[in-house]
Amino acid sequence: MVLGLLVSPAASSVHPGAAVAAAATARSPGKKFAVFVAGYGTDYTERKHGGYGALLVKLLSDPGETWETFRVVDGIFPSEEQLADYSGVVVSGSAYDAHGNEAWITQLCGVLCDLHEEKKRILGVCFGHQVLSRALGGVTGRAPVGWEVGLKEMYTNDHFQLKRYGRNIPKRLRVLQSHRDQVLELPPGGTLLGSSQNTRVEMFAVEDHILGIQGHPEFTKDVLLDIIESRRASQALSITEANEAKASLEAAQDEDRQQLSELCKNFLKD
């Protein structure tokens, strides 16, 4: 199923950081973007927010743009003609392993390589960050520390500050996390932009058209709380791990999410 969404000025009130979005109305009018939905949200996330694709559109879209989502997890990809029309592509998170060999993951890697050769801007989030690294020659796998869930601090470096999209972004960014895989080795030509206590590659770039972020800028606290409860119920997380993750969310602020939104928008659009 392909969903086309034209974001109109009248719809801007539904976006987080409405004042920021209003100021960006003229940022990229008429441009088209695609979201590759690589996974299924929990029943709550799908019902309340429309799934991972809708969360990313809500975070990243500005009035006057067209955003289309493709459920690549179900084998639905845009045609070459469609891809040529997009100014940028975003790859979502997923419960699948980026180092897996499912047919759709292999196909996704091929599409990302083609887009890279064309210098198309690609933003990868969590699984998207990992599979983007893999597609371009990096290595992904299980994190030595196991699950990392909750609000975590990411520290950017001098390389990030020199990027056009790193200007006016704080060196410390608090981002919601939910992963047990990570980028173990950067792809050739990759530049490390940010790290955290347990994850060396929190953010990386390849030239100026590739950006991967391990955390989830698009998540809201209720989405992550539901994921934590789901993983506690399935015993993927212990009660102690779940409680620690939930406690960390008390420090989450809208300002953090707005800064991450601006970072991603600056990358995709400026």
N, C-alpha and C positions, 0 to 999 in steps of 0.2 A: 504493500500500500504506500503510495506517495502522497504526502500532504503538502500542499502549497499554501503559504501564509504571506499575505501582503500586510505589512504592519503600517497602519494608518495613524495620523496624528491623534485621532479620537481614541485609539487604543493605548496610548502612551501611559495612561493612568494605571494600567495593570502591571507595569514593569517596576521592579525595585529601583530605587534611586530615581524617582520620576523627574526630579529637578535636574539631575545630571543628564538624563535622557532628553529632556526638553532642550537643554543647551546644545545637544549633539544632533538636533533635528536635521541640520544640513550636512552632516558628516559624510554620508554616502547615499544620497537619494537615488533611487532607481537601480542600485546595485543588487545583485542576487548572491545568496549564500546557501550552502547545503550543509545539513547535519547528517552524518552517518551514524545511525542508531545501532550500536554494537551489542546491546544487551537489553534484558527485560527488567523493569523495576519491580519492586514488591507490589502486591495487590493494592496497598495503601498509596504508593507513589503513582501507580497507573491511574487509580480512581481519583485521587485528590489533585494531582498535578499533570496528568497526561503522559507520564513516563519521562525518560531521560532526554528525549529529543525536545519535548515541550519545555523542560527546565532550562535547557541550553538556549533555546530561542528566546525565552523570557529574559534570560540574563544578558544576552548579547545583541538583541535586535534594537534598532532605532526606527523612528517613523520614516516611511517612504521606501523602506527596503523590502525585498522579497526573500523569504526564508522557506526552504523546502527540506523535508526530512525523508530519509530513505532507510528502511529497516534492513541494513546489510546483514544483520544477524539472521534474517530470514532469506538471505540470498538476493535481496532487491537492491540493485545498484543503478545509478543513473547511466544513461548512454554517453558515448564520447561527445556527442553533440550537446547534450545537456551540460556536461562537465565544462565544456568550453565557455559556457555563459556565466559560470560562477566566479565571483571575485575571490572567494575563499571557501574552504571546507573545514568543518569541525567534526572530530571523531569522538564519540561519547565513551563513557565508562561501560564496564561489563563485568559479569561474574565469570566469564570465560578467561582462560589463560592466553595472554598475548603470544606465548611461545607454543601454543597448541597448533595442531595441523588440520583442524576442521576445514572443509572446502571453502567456506565463506571467508575464513581468516586468511587462507592462502590467496584467495582472489583479492581481498582487501589490500594485502601487502603489495600485490601487483599494481593495483590502481594507485596506491600511494606513491609507488616508485615512478609511475607515469606522471603524476601530478608534480612530483619533485623535479623531474626533468624539465617540466614546463614552467618551473618557478612559481607555481600556484601557491598561494598562502594556505598553510594547513596548520590548524590548532588541534592538538591531541590532549585529551583529558583522561587521566588515570589509565584505564586500558588503552585509550587512544594514544596517550603519551608513550606507553610501552610498545604498542604495535607499530607506532611510527618509527621508534628507534630500531625495532627489529627489521622493518621493511627496508630501512636505509643502511643496514649492515651492523647494527648494534646487537647487544645480547641482553635478553630479559630472562627472569627466572624467579624462584621463590626468594623472598627476603629472609636473610638469616635470623632476623628478630621475630619472624612470624607476622601475625596480623598487626596492622597499625590502624587504629580506629579512634576517632575523636578530633578535637581541635588541636592542631600542631603548629608550631612556629617554623616558618621557612625563612632562611636568611639569604638574601641575594648578594651577589659579589660585584666586583668592579666591571666585569664584562656585561652584566645586566644593566648597570647604570649607564653604560655607553650606548646601549640600544635605544633607538628612537622611542620604543614603547616602554622603556624603563624610566624615562624622564618623569620627575615628580611623583614617582611611586616609592613608598617607604622601603628601606632596606630590610625591615622585618615585616613579614606578612603572615597573619594567622589564617590558616586554611583548613577546611573540613577534610578529613582523610578517611578512607575505607579501602584498604588494600592489603594483600599479603604477597603480591609480586612486586617487582621493581626493575628498573633499568640497571643492569649490572655493568654493562660497558656501553659507552657512547658510540654512535655510528661514526664512521670516518667523516671528518670535517665538523663533528659536533662540538659545541661549546657549552660547558657547564655554566649555568646562570644562578642556580640556587640549591641549597642543601638544608637538611634538618638534622636533628640529633641522630635519628635512626635510618635516614634515607639520604645517601650521598647525592643521588641525581633526583632532586625535586623538580628541577626545571632545566631544560636544555634548548639550544637552538642550533639549527644548521643554516648558515648564511642568514639572510633576513626574511626568509619566507617559510621557515619551519619553526614551530614552537611547541614544546611538550611540557605539560604541567601534571605532576603526579597527583596533586590534590583535586578537590571537587569545588571549584568556584561556584558552580551552578546549584549545589545542594543548599537546602535550608535546614534549620535545626530539626524540624519535625521529620524530614525525610531521613536524616541520619539516625535520629532516635528510633525510628521504626526499623531501620536496618540493624541497629544494635540489638533491639529486642528480638528480631527474627533470628539473628545469629546466636544469641544467648539461648533461645528456645531450641535451636537445632544442635546446641552444644559446640558450635564452631568457636564461640567465645565462652570463657568461664564466667561465672557470676562476678568474680573480682574484676576481670578485664572489662566486662560490660559496665560495671558500676564506675570504674575509672574513666571509661570513655564518656559516659553520660555526665560525669562531674566536670569534665573538661569543657563541655558545651556551655557551661554557665558563663564562660568568658567570651563566647562568640558575640560579635557586634555587627550591626548592619554596615558600619564603616568599613570593616574588613572586606565584606562581600562587595561593596561598591568599589573599593580600590582594586580588587581582583577583576571585577567587571571592566573597569577602565583599562587595566593592563591588557586584557584580552581584546577589547575593542580597539585599542591603540594598535595592537599587532595586526588585526585583521583589516583595519579600515584606513589607517593614516599613512 
